[in-house]
Amino acid sequence: MAGNDYLTQIVTRILIYGILVLSVELCWGQTGIFTFGQAALFGLGGYVVGLITTKSTLTDIGILLLIAIVVGAVTGLIIGIFLFSGKRVGELYVALVTLAISYICERLANSWTVLGSGNGIPGIPYPTIFGKEIGSATGLFFLAFVVFAIALILSIIIVNSQFGLTMNAVRDDEERAEFFGYQRSIVQIAVFVFAAALAASGGALFAVSEGFVSPSMSGLALSTTTVLWVVLGGRGTLFGPLIALTFLEAVNIKMQEALPSLWPILVGLLLLITMIFLPKGLTSMPAKIRESRRKTASS
């Protein structure tokens, strides 16, 4: 039973990180917003829920998620207006600003006593729904699955809509998109707000499922890791980064035990090889193999 609960907790964590991955994919993969700030928004959602549940008696997951989504969306709106409301800015500028935001958030969480400093906020109670506590690993899994499924369905609808085509147009050529009458800044801000809400909801789920929040939730390590999942899975696809996340998280547990010092180097090498030989991610490998076979057969 304990082994089953442990496996369920791992899958639950993958689903929660999947929401975070979707937020990065919508920003970077679909709209060209190269962001390192989604972990900061993920941590924001976690800390908001952590503070509310430990300072009050509110544990209803519906209300907690709603609060986290609103706080995340408002924060995303403020950052989005700052980044995109003026002249066009390049991917590097956005990456550096959002990287700085993640760094600042992690440092604040580490030093601000209200947030528990380096200890974070432990003892977050289990969430409730209709007054009933969700305290089992299975219950938390189903909660994460439902929220992840909603996030995925909404993302698919957006990507396959007319607005999704506009997102891709802004990603591929901002000047050309504006020439055809698309409001580049409005598109980028709208996507950033939605992605921020997704990331914050993921952080809220993490807080109630793990029972604590820590500064690392909003820091550079998680930001970089999330971008890594998108790169390996294939930027521009919703399912590729999710597959990469699942694969790496599953392998990560065993490899950290077997090769704790070598495993990060191997992941870095995998990232480098992927960027050089498979710029569209590991999910493009079957198409590459088929193309290679066709060339071999024709020659």
Secondary structure, DSSP 8 states (H G I E B T S, - for coil): -HHHHHHHHHHHHHHHHHHHHHHHIIIIIHH----S-HHHHHHHHHHHHHHHHHHSS--BHHHHHHHHHHHHHHHHHHHHHHHHSSS---HHHHHHHHHHHHHHHHHHHHH-GGGTGGG-B------EETTEE--SHHHHHHHHHHHHHHHHHHHHHHHTSHHHHHHHHHHH-HHHHHHTT--HHHHHHHHHHHHHHHHHHHHHHHHHHHS-B-GGGGSHHHHHHHHHHHHHH-TT-SHHHHHHHHHHHHHHHHHHHH-TTTHHHHHHHHHHHHHHH-TT-GGGHHHHHHHHHHHHHH-
